[in-house]
Amino acid sequence: MPRYGPRLMYAGLATLLAGVLAAAAVYAASDPTAYPWPLPAALAVCGTGVGLFTVPFFTAALDRVGPAGTGSAAGLLNAVQQLGGTLGTALLGSVFLDAADPADGAQRAFWAAGLLLLATAAAVAAGLRRPSPDPAR
């Protein structure tokens, strides 16, 4: 993080997006009646992307808060992260369960996740461009 700064977040989102697209491709190319064996590799890429994104995101978000508000900001950030995970699971689960074919539902859910990742990247980029509220920082 000290070497690359917040740019590491975008590498994480790109890696996560690559994993999601790879998982969608695995489901598109696999037999719907068999387990898609390349799927764990695609999900490992997703996990690497999440790992690359999380630490720089929390660091960049908490870097804008003064020492007195760091505890409250960290708690709020954690709560919002949990809410986002819950809403994302509900949304993607609904997309998955709406399809008659499980493979089609999985592919639709992965494409929806890719769109959500692009929206997240845009929101993170917009948030980082805003000036720090503390002029001393």
C-alpha positions in Angstrom: 0.0 0.0 0.0 2.8 2.6 0.8 4.4 1.8 -2.6 1.3 1.9 -4.9 -1.2 3.9 -2.9 -4.9 3.9 -3.8 -4.2 2.8 -7.3 -4.0 -0.8 -5.9 -7.8 -0.6 -5.4 -8.3 -0.4 -9.1 -6.0 -3.4 -9.8 -8.1 -5.3 -7.2 -11.4 -4.3 -8.9 -9.9 -5.3 -12.3 -8.8 -8.6 -11.0 -12.1 -9.2 -9.4 -13.9 -8.3 -12.6 -11.6 -10.7 -14.5 -12.5 -13.5 -12.1 -16.2 -12.8 -12.4 -16.0 -12.8 -16.2 -14.0 -16.0 -16.1 -16.6 -17.6 -13.9 -19.4 -16.5 -16.3 -17.4 -17.9 -19.2 -16.9 -21.2 -17.3 -20.7 -21.5 -16.8 -21.3 -20.6 -20.4 -19.0 -23.3 -21.7 -19.8 -26.1 -19.2 -22.3 -28.8 -19.3 -25.3 -27.8 -17.2 -25.5 -31.3 -15.7 -21.9 -31.5 -14.6 -19.8 -29.6 -12.1 -17.7 -26.9 -13.8 -14.2 -27.9 -12.7 -12.5 -24.7 -13.8 -14.8 -22.7 -11.5 -12.5 -22.8 -8.4 -9.7 -21.2 -10.4 -12.0 -18.3 -11.5 -13.2 -17.9 -7.9 -9.6 -17.8 -6.7 -9.0 -14.9 -9.0 -12.1 -13.2 -7.5 -10.7 -13.7 -4.0 -7.4 -12.3 -5.0 -9.2 -9.2 -6.4 -11.1 -8.7 -3.2 -7.9 -9.0 -1.2 -6.2 -6.4 -3.4 -9.1 -4.1 -3.1 -10.0 -4.2 0.6 -6.9 -3.0 2.3 -6.3 0.1 0.1 -10.0 0.9 0.2 -10.1 1.0 4.0 -6.8 2.9 4.2 -7.9 5.5 1.7 -11.3 5.9 3.3 -9.9 6.2 6.8 -7.0 8.4 5.7 -9.5 11.3 5.2 -10.7 11.2 8.8 -9.0 12.9 11.7 -7.6 10.9 14.6 -10.6 11.7 16.8 -13.1 10.2 14.3 -11.2 7.2 13.2 -13.0 4.7 15.5 -16.5 5.9 14.4 -15.5 6.0 10.8 -14.1 2.5 10.9 -17.3 1.2 12.5 -19.5 3.0 9.9 -17.4 1.7 7.1 -17.7 -1.9 8.5 -21.5 -1.5 8.8 -21.8 -0.2 5.3 -19.6 -3.1 4.0 -21.9 -5.6 5.7 -25.0 -3.9 4.3 -23.5 -3.9 0.8 -22.7 -7.6 1.1 -26.2 -8.4 2.3 -27.9 -6.4 -0.5 -25.5 -7.8 -3.1 -26.3 -11.3 -2.0 -30.0 -10.7 -2.1 -29.8 -9.1 -5.5 -27.5 -11.6 -7.1 -29.4 -14.5 -5.4 -32.7 -13.2 -6.9 -31.1 -13.0 -10.4 -29.8 -16.5 -10.0 -33.1 -18.0 -8.7 -35.2 -16.2 -11.3 -33.8 -18.4 -14.1 -35.3 -21.8 -14.8 -31.9 -23.3 -15.6 -29.2 -23.1 -12.9 -26.3 -22.6 -15.3 -28.2 -19.8 -17.0 -29.0 -18.3 -13.6 -25.4 -18.5 -12.6 -24.3 -16.8 -15.8 -26.8 -14.0 -15.4 -25.7 -13.5 -11.8 -22.1 -13.3 -12.8 -22.9 -10.7 -15.5 -24.9 -8.7 -12.9 -22.0 -8.9 -10.5 -19.7 -7.5 -13.3 -22.0 -4.6 -13.8 -22.0 -3.9 -10.0 -18.2 -4.0 -10.0 -18.1 -1.4 -12.7 -20.5 0.8 -10.8 -18.4 0.3 -7.6 -15.2 1.3 -9.4 -16.9 4.5 -10.7 -18.1 5.3 -7.2 -14.7 4.7 -5.6 -13.0 6.8 -8.3 -15.5 9.7 -7.7 -15.0 9.5 -4.0 -11.3 9.6 -4.2 -11.3 12.7 -6.4 -13.2 14.7 -3.8 -10.9 16.9 -1.7 -10.3 16.1 1.9 -12.6 18.0 4.2 -9.8 18.9 6.5 -7.6 21.7 4.9 -4.6 20.6 7.1 -4.5 17.2 5.4 
